[in-house]
Amino acid sequence: MTDSRTILVADDDRAIRTVLSQALGRSGYQVRATSSASTLWRWVEDGEGDLVITDVVMPDENGLDLVPRIKRVRPDLRVVVMSAQSTFMTALKAAQRGAFEYLPKPFDLKELLAVVERALAAPQPPAPKEDDDGEERLPLVGRSPAMQEIYRTVARLTTTDLTVMITGESGTGKELVARALHDYGRRRGGPFVAINMAAIPRELIESELFGHERGAFTGALNRGIGRFEQAAGGTLFLDEIGDMPPEAQTRLLRVLQEGEFTTVGGRNPIKANVRIVAATHRDLRQSIRQGLFREDLFYRLNVVPIRLPPLRERLEDIPLLARHFLDRARSAGLPQKQLSAEAVERLKGHSWPGNARELENLMRRLAALYPQETIDAEAVAAELSEAEPPPESGAARGPESLEQAVERHLRTFVSAHKDGLPVRDLYDRVLAEVERPLLRLVLGATRGNQIKAAAMLGLNRNTLRKKIRELDLPVVRGLG
């Protein structure tokens, strides 16, 4: 099937122009390709093309600067931006200036062709508001594929007020993403208010969120303003939402359904003029199965899910992150440092249970404690070793026991959790964290044979089956 529509391609790399021309041509499109932004602009002014695909860095002009000009003269002409400068700000600026889509290089041809199809078929969006402060700040750092997808998602969401659920382990940067959604979004002129559910006694959470009237409870001598009122016109960040008690969950669900709330002890409804961004390191689906979290509230909050990968899943970002954290340490008054190539490789070999927060703390220690300008692998290894608790007496030369391993990881969890230990349900939470990998391991060792697995675990087979259902573990059929 042929398509009479014409795609305008601008890239200073001849190989990319050739690949795109061939791929688009095979799909039936007409293609005009150039290495120059000025030629592309002339074609656009002359009314040519049904879609533009442009690189950012070209010899005569930045492709991002060209996008708003194209949208002014041809508002119906969609623009797809490509770039090897794959940072959060590139994705954000592409979205803010009116690009239909942003694709980091290297890109998948099938994905690009799918984007072309969507762009040509999509209804006309409203004209974007250009917002360029001229200063490239980097709230999010990394060029791994996982981070690229996050950049693109966050960039799209800055033009909406959709509710967002951010999930990820402690230390992965959930609050950074929430702040980016606010700072570059439509509500950036309003306040950003954060509340950590795990850090507030459960009996005070409703008052903290919704405020209270004078005399509503013992000690309420004056009217208290809650976080919903404090965040009016801006963003309310509900961190560790999985730790919210059931009664507060019910009130929050009502706010999300009706768009208004009442203070504790109050009767007059107050309009909730906030964007909600929630975050958790817990598996909320498991909490729902355990009766700890409302399923209807989950779906109200999980409108747009964003999962932040742990650092061990994006080791290729460690050099960029380390340099970024060293620069931040220097800005805070610590000496300027850099890492040797061997030191970077040593960082990549670490498991990073504390994620990016652990890496930032390490960079600060290295900058503060080591006199040499270039930090070597020995210094990195020494600090990583010092960060782990020493083995107990008599165990230094032997293999680590299960108890020691669990204690070590619990210590790491506590040190990485910025607000200290969660204030409730810690016992059940730790058991749930251990139970899932244990059952996965045993079921894997028995190739899914539940009779053997139950015997190995010392459980009744029906009990094992119940736990498999509760934890939503994969089951190999036909093996017990």
C-alpha positions in Angstrom: 0.0 0.0 0.0 1.4 3.4 -1.0 1.0 6.7 0.9 1.1 10.0 -1.0 2.1 11.9 2.1 5.6 13.4 2.3 8.0 13.2 5.3 10.6 16.0 5.7 13.8 14.6 7.3 16.6 16.8 8.7 19.8 15.3 10.1 23.4 16.2 9.6 24.3 12.5 9.7 24.2 11.0 6.2 23.8 7.4 7.5 20.7 8.3 9.5 19.2 10.2 6.6 19.8 7.2 4.4 18.3 4.7 6.9 15.2 6.9 7.5 14.7 7.5 3.8 14.8 3.8 3.0 12.6 2.8 5.9 10.0 5.4 5.3 10.1 4.8 1.5 9.5 1.0 2.1 6.4 2.0 4.1 5.1 4.0 1.1 5.9 7.5 2.2 7.5 10.2 0.0 10.7 11.4 1.6 12.7 14.6 1.3 16.0 14.7 3.4 18.5 17.4 4.1 21.4 18.1 6.4 20.5 21.7 6.9 17.9 23.4 9.2 17.7 26.3 6.7 16.7 24.0 3.9 14.1 22.3 6.1 12.7 25.7 7.0 12.4 26.7 3.3 10.5 23.5 2.6 8.1 24.3 5.5 7.6 27.9 4.4 6.8 26.6 0.9 4.0 24.4 2.3 5.8 21.1 1.6 5.6 18.0 3.8 3.0 16.4 6.0 5.3 15.6 8.8 8.8 16.7 10.0 11.5 14.5 11.5 14.4 16.6 12.7 17.6 16.2 14.7 18.4 18.7 17.5 22.0 19.4 16.7 22.6 20.6 13.1 25.3 22.8 11.6 23.2 26.0 11.1 20.5 25.9 13.8 19.3 23.9 16.8 16.3 21.8 15.8 14.5 22.6 19.0 14.6 26.3 18.2 13.0 25.5 14.8 10.0 23.7 16.3 8.1 26.8 17.6 8.7 28.6 14.4 7.3 25.7 12.4 4.2 25.6 14.7 3.6 29.3 14.2 3.6 29.2 10.4 2.2 25.6 10.0 0.3 24.8 13.3 -1.1 21.6 11.7 2.4 20.3 10.8 3.6 17.8 13.3 7.2 17.6 14.3 9.1 14.6 15.7 12.4 15.5 17.4 15.4 13.1 17.5 18.5 13.6 19.6 21.6 11.9 20.9 21.7 14.5 23.7 19.3 12.3 25.6 18.6 14.3 28.8 15.5 15.1 30.6 15.6 18.7 29.5 15.8 17.7 25.9 12.6 15.7 26.2 11.0 18.4 28.2 11.9 21.2 25.8 10.7 19.1 22.8 7.3 18.7 24.5 7.0 22.3 25.6 7.9 23.7 22.2 5.2 21.7 20.5 7.0 18.5 19.2 4.6 15.6 18.7 7.2 13.1 20.0 10.8 12.9 21.2 13.0 10.0 20.3 16.4 9.5 21.8 19.2 8.1 19.6 19.8 5.3 18.9 16.1 4.6 18.1 14.2 1.5 17.0 13.0 1.8 13.4 9.7 0.0 14.2 9.1 2.5 17.0 9.8 5.5 14.7 7.4 4.1 12.1 4.8 3.7 14.7 5.3 7.3 15.8 5.0 8.5 12.2 1.7 6.6 11.9 0.3 8.2 15.1 1.5 11.6 14.2 -0.2 11.6 10.8 -3.5 10.2 12.3 -3.7 12.2 15.5 -6.2 15.0 16.0 -4.8 18.5 16.1 -3.6 19.4 19.7 -3.9 22.9 21.2 -1.0 25.3 20.6 1.8 24.8 23.2 3.1 27.5 25.4 6.8 28.0 25.0 8.7 28.1 28.2 12.4 28.3 28.0 14.3 29.7 30.9 17.6 29.4 28.9 19.2 27.5 31.7 19.5 23.7 31.5 19.0 22.3 35.0 19.0 18.6 35.4 16.6 17.3 38.0 16.9 13.8 36.6 20.1 12.2 35.4 20.8 9.2 33.2 20.9 8.1 29.6 19.8 4.4 30.0 16.8 3.2 28.1 14.7 3.1 31.3 15.5 6.7 32.1 14.8 7.8 28.5 11.3 6.4 28.9 10.8 8.2 32.2 11.9 11.5 30.6 9.4 11.1 27.8 6.6 10.3 30.2 7.3 13.1 32.5 7.6 15.6 29.6 4.2 14.6 28.3 2.7 14.8 31.8 3.9 18.4 32.4 1.0 19.6 30.1 -1.6 17.8 32.1 -3.0 17.7 35.7 -3.4 13.9 35.7 -2.8 12.0 38.9 0.5 10.1 38.9 1.7 7.1 40.9 5.5 6.8 41.3 6.8 3.4 42.4 10.4 2.3 43.1 12.8 1.3 45.9 13.9 3.8 48.5 16.6 6.1 47.1 15.6 5.9 43.5 14.5 9.5 43.3 10.7 9.4 43.6 10.5 12.9 45.0 12.8 14.2 42.3 10.3 13.0 39.7 7.4 14.5 41.6 9.2 17.9 41.8 10.0 17.7 38.1 6.3 17.2 37.3 5.5 20.3 39.4 8.4 22.6 38.5 7.9 22.1 34.8 4.2 21.6 34.8 1.1 23.9 34.5 1.0 24.4 38.3 4.6 25.5 38.8 3.4 28.9 40.0 1.7 27.3 43.0 3.2 25.5 46.0 4.8 22.1 46.1 3.8 20.4 49.3 5.1 17.0 50.4 3.9 14.7 53.2 5.4 11.4 54.1 2.8 9.0 55.4 5.3 6.7 57.1 6.7 9.6 59.2 3.4 10.8 60.8 1.5 9.0 63.6 -1.6 7.4 62.1 -3.9 9.3 64.5 -2.6 12.6 63.1 -2.7 11.9 59.4 -6.2 13.1 58.7 -5.6 16.3 60.5 -2.3 16.8 58.7 -3.9 16.2 55.3 -7.3 18.0 55.7 -6.7 20.4 58.6 -8.9 20.6 61.7 -11.3 23.0 63.5 -10.7 24.4 66.9 -11.8 21.9 69.5 -12.0 19.0 67.1 -9.8 17.0 69.4 -7.9 17.3 72.6 -5.1 19.9 72.1 -6.8 21.5 69.0 -6.7 25.1 70.5 -6.8 26.8 67.1 -7.9 25.9 63.5 -5.2 24.0 61.7 -4.5 24.3 58.0 -4.0 20.9 56.3 -1.7 20.0 53.4 -4.6 20.1 50.9 -5.2 23.8 51.7 -1.4 24.6 51.8 -1.0 23.1 48.3 -4.0 25.0 46.7 -3.1 25.8 43.2 -0.1 23.6 43.2 1.0 20.0 43.7 0.4 17.7 46.7 3.0 14.9 46.9 1.8 12.0 49.0 5.0 10.0 49.7 4.8 6.4 51.0 1.1 6.3 50.2 1.1 2.6 51.1 1.5 3.5 54.8 -1.7 5.5 54.9 -4.1 4.1 57.5 -7.5 2.8 56.3 -9.6 5.6 57.7 -7.5 8.2 55.9 -7.7 6.2 52.7 -11.4 6.5 52.8 -11.3 10.3 53.2 -8.7 10.6 50.4 -10.9 8.5 48.1 -13.8 10.8 48.7 -11.7 13.8 47.8 -10.5 12.2 44.6 -14.1 11.3 43.7 -15.9 14.5 44.6 -13.1 17.1 44.3 -13.7 18.5 47.8 -13.0 17.8 51.5 -14.0 18.8 55.0 -11.6 19.5 57.9 -11.6 17.3 60.9 -14.5 18.6 63.0 -15.7 20.8 60.1 -18.9 20.7 58.1 -18.3 23.1 55.2 -16.8 21.5 52.1 -13.6 23.0 50.7 -12.7 22.6 47.0 -9.5 20.5 46.5 -7.5 22.6 43.9 -4.4 20.4 43.8 -2.6 18.0 41.5 -2.0 14.7 43.3 1.3 12.8 42.9 1.7 9.7 45.0 4.7 7.5 45.6 5.5 4.2 47.3 8.3 1.6 47.6 5.7 -1.0 48.5 3.8 -3.4 46.2 0.3 -2.0 46.5 -1.3 -4.8 44.7 0.0 -7.2 47.3 -1.2 -4.7 50.0 -4.6 -4.9 48.4 -4.6 -8.7 48.6 -3.7 -8.4 52.2 -6.5 -6.0 52.9 -4.1 -3.2 53.8 -4.9 -0.8 50.9 -8.2 0.0 49.2 -8.4 -1.2 45.6 -10.7 1.6 44.5 -8.2 4.2 45.9 -5.4 2.4 44.1 -7.1 2.9 40.7 -7.9 6.5 41.5 -4.2 7.2 42.2 -2.7 4.9 39.6 -4.0 7.0 36.6 -0.5 7.3 35.2 2.1 4.9 36.7 5.8 5.6 36.6 8.2 3.0 37.8 11.7 4.1 38.8 14.3 1.4 38.2 16.8 0.6 41.0 20.4 1.7 40.3 21.4 -2.0 39.7 19.2 -2.0 36.6 20.8 1.0 35.1 24.5 0.6 35.8 25.4 2.5 32.6 24.1 5.7 34.3 26.6 5.4 37.2 29.4 7.6 35.5 26.9 10.4 34.8 25.3 10.2 38.2 28.7 10.1 40.0 29.9 13.1 38.1 26.6 14.9 38.8 26.9 14.2 42.6 30.5 15.3 42.6 29.5 18.6 41.0 26.8 19.0 43.6 29.3 18.3 46.4 31.6 21.0 44.9 28.7 23.5 44.8 28.1 22.7 48.5 31.7 23.8 49.2 33.6 20.5 49.1 36.8 20.1 47.0 36.5 19.3 43.3 37.1 15.7 42.6 37.0 13.2 39.7 37.0 9.4 39.4 39.5 7.3 37.7 38.3 4.8 35.1 39.0 1.9 37.5 37.0 3.7 40.2 34.0 3.9 37.9 34.3 0.2 37.1 34.4 -0.6 40.8 31.2 1.5 41.3 29.5 -0.6 38.6 30.4 -3.8 40.5 28.5 -2.7 43.6 24.9 -3.9 44.2 23.6 -0.5 45.4 20.9 -1.5 47.9 20.5 2.2 48.8 20.3 3.2 45.1 21.1 6.7 43.9 20.9 8.1 47.4 23.7 5.7 48.5 25.8 6.7 45.5 25.3 10.4 46.4 26.4 9.9 50.0 29.5 8.0 48.8 30.5 10.8 46.4 30.2 13.3 49.3 32.4 11.2 51.5 35.0 10.8 48.8 35.0 14.5 48.1 35.3 15.3 51.8 37.8 12.7 53.1 40.3 12.1 50.3 43.0 14.7 49.5 43.8 13.5 45.9 42.0 15.2 43.0 41.4 11.9 41.2 39.7 9.2 43.3 41.1 5.7 42.6 39.4 2.3 42.8 41.1 1.5 46.1 39.5 4.5 47.8 36.1 3.6 46.4 36.5 0.0 47.5 37.5 1.1 51.0 34.5 3.4 51.4 32.1 0.8 50.1 33.5 -1.7 52.6 33.3 0.8 55.4 29.7 1.4 54.6 28.8 -2.2 55.4 28.5 -3.4 59.0 31.5 -5.6 60.2 30.8 -9.3 60.5 30.3 -10.6 64.0 33.1 -12.2 66.0 34.2 -15.5 64.6 32.3 -15.1 61.3 34.8 -12.9 59.5 36.3 -15.7 57.5 33.3 -17.9 57.1 30.3 -17.6 54.8 27.7 -15.1 55.7 24.7 -16.6 57.5 21.2 -15.9 56.5 20.6 -14.0 59.7 23.7 -11.8 59.0 22.6 -11.2 55.4 19.1 -10.1 56.5 20.5 -7.9 59.3 22.9 -6.3 56.8 20.2 -5.5 54.3 17.9 -4.2 57.1 20.7 -1.9 58.2 21.1 -0.7 54.6 17.3 -0.1 54.4 17.3 2.0 57.5 20.3 4.1 56.4 18.8 4.6 53.0 15.3 5.6 54.3 15.5 9.3 54.7 12.9 9.5 57.4 14.1 6.6 59.5 12.2 3.4 60.2 8.5 3.2 59.2 6.4 3.8 62.2 4.1 0.8 61.8 3.6 -2.7 60.4 7.4 -3.1 60.2 7.2 -6.8 61.3 4.6 -7.8 58.6 6.4 -5.7 56.0 9.8 -7.5 56.6 8.1 -10.9 56.6 6.4 -10.1 53.3 9.7 -8.9 51.7 11.4 -12.2 52.7 8.5 -14.6 51.9 8.2 -13.8 48.2 11.8 -14.4 47.2 12.0 -17.5 49.4 8.9 -19.1 47.7 10.2 -18.1 44.3 13.6 -19.7 45.1 12.1 -23.0 46.3 9.6 -23.3 43.5 12.4 -22.7 41.0 14.5 -25.4 42.7 11.7 -27.9 42.5 10.7 -26.9 39.0 7.3 -25.9 40.2 6.5 -29.1 42.0 4.4 -27.9 44.8 4.5 -31.2 46.8 8.3 -31.1 46.9 8.3 -27.3 47.6 5.8 -27.7 50.5 7.9 -30.5 52.0 11.1 -28.4 51.7 9.4 -25.4 53.3 7.7 -27.5 56.0 4.3 -26.2 54.9 1.0 -27.9 54.2 0.4 -28.0 50.5 -2.8 -26.1 50.8 -1.0 -23.4 52.8 1.6 -23.2 50.0 -1.1 -22.9 47.3 -2.8 -20.1 49.3 0.5 -18.2 49.6 1.2 -18.6 45.9 -2.2 -17.0 45.2 -1.7 -14.2 47.7 1.7 -13.3 46.5 0.7 -13.7 42.8 3.7 -16.0 42.1 4.1 -17.6 38.6 3.2 -21.3 38.6 4.6 -23.9 36.2 1.6 -26.1 35.3 1.8 -29.8 35.3 4.5 -30.1 37.9 2.6 -30.8 41.1 
